[in-house]
């Protein structure tokens, strides 16, 4: 019975339920992959000459060849949210031509958006929309022209006398400057929160974390790269010396630490701990989503400030820590850090995304939970 | 000798010259494809279990398998500029994992940027940069939220009292709202022209041409689609009724026809003829790059205005027509139209891009030639 169940979940061949619909992450007009009401995905690809076709979407499934040369499989129910996936044709991992692509795991990848019943905080709605602006600027530190994305809230151009607080929001390892506005939908999440009066209008700056050589995106070309997969030495300096001054000179920001936040996911969370500890004069609001390591020491962290919870709470307006309930091991380190903070009486906000792992649904929800808390006092 | 040459160009196995470099269109860090000084590209992909691997980059090349499981090929010299390409693994056409992706031919595709010696008008330089803004808005005509890109020139935010003329710039069939700012580099071309004092600062609006079902991009989801591959009936109405009023209400435009241009490439050129003939009260500047059909009749076109060259020249400040010298057949129709205009004494500007076909290098050069002429009188 157990064996049968195991076999069934790794090589599903059931047809999708009749209520299946094309994934919203497909190229327009593509009918596959499609997702049914049980959140099972059916993949389909034409490969009459291939010997073996698989899909890697968390688990790996073997597709079955039909007489028409199409290979298909229906998966077990998928977790809600966005998942990277790949097709493996005779051992070669490639993208599904039916999918849009997303920069993740250091390359352009297919992605599937699994709807989350009753959860629409990241859906495009008929509300006023902000802009996501591609901004090029020269970085002296990197000695290169860099490229970041800047979210400006819906009324930015209509209220030319207003100034706004700024959230610097970083992606994870193997992702790049595009992550938060495509996979993450940061702009849509803020549009909806602002329209509902639940978050203050803010500017969000999405820069490139200056990832290891071969692991960065377009934004990191020519600058900020470091070998070995570690957060680049250059990025904190670029952010502090070049990005923040450029943003403050270009956009109508409120340019003090009380109106500046830094947050990031995974590697970006680790960078957030690193950068805010070294530059607490620059940021009063801190968020880390699924940081895998780099947690501040409770005795020495933040130059010893963490050891004085009262002084820390005065200096740090928000320390937001989150992860998904399905994250474990190193990826689950945030829970341990939260428990230590709790025990030491350090004021912070902890959030766990139910049922999700080290993936974008955890980080969308984390942003959705954190944004209403930002710049509120 | 001929056979040998033919064979050589279709199944090159020569190593690249020592001076080869990774293509700038690669995912950062990827060493292949690489291009040598003779503009020959070398492709390389690991596929130890595959029976046959090809690359389709204009011509189709067979790759040769090495003992290490890597398949490679070096092509004949490629034409300068941007080309879509695909890897064919055991008969399945997929993207090269080493390449960034670009929305073209109705799907996400690999692309290779072949450098053009001595031609750098579309290179990112140390000049002031404008922004490319992703703008969401509700279209009553489409009954959907749409998504377009808006280029604002470098000084837009610094000179809040200035107003700007607007160029509406359309992509081709199978491409979408992303084409002009990624493959086309429209923003970089304008940044460089404006910095050199060769073009006026302008706003560029890049909307989705509302292509056939399954041929559109994200921008067209939910609206403007028509079957059969023809320009959608809906797009002209969306542009006139919704997009232009939204742009004039949202950005600091000069909102009369003397300060509004419409241009497009391929299908976008055909749409430009269609829309400007029906709405000459809205546009005084017209550009078509590689339009394949839909050329106005010299007797009846523009409501008969074309038959009166003097009146036409008074109404239409610019009629810019272009194509590549390597375009033939229907794709070469612009030359025939130009010759007819010439013969009829209709004032226009004709440009031929030397050595290029129905591809982005033709359209980058066309924009670079046309932009300095816009809004100059």
Interface residues (C-beta under 8 A of the other chain):
Chain A: X27 X28 X29 X30 X45 X46 X47 X48 X49 X50 X51 X52 X87 X89 X90 X91 X92 X93 X94 X95 X97 X98 X99 X100 X101 X103 X106 X107 X108 X124 X125 X126 X129 X131 X132 X133 X134 X135 X136 X137 X138 X145 X150 X157 X160 X181 X187 X191 X213 X214 X215 X216 X217 X218 X220 X221 X225 X250 X251
Chain B: X27 X28 X29 X30 X45 X46 X47 X48 X49 X50 X51 X52 X87 X89 X90 X91 X92 X93 X94 X95 X97 X98 X99 X100 X101 X103 X106 X107 X108 X124 X125 X126 X129 X131 X132 X133 X134 X135 X136 X137 X138 X145 X150 X157 X160 X181 X187 X191 X213 X214 X215 X216 X217 X218 X220 X221 X225 X250 X251
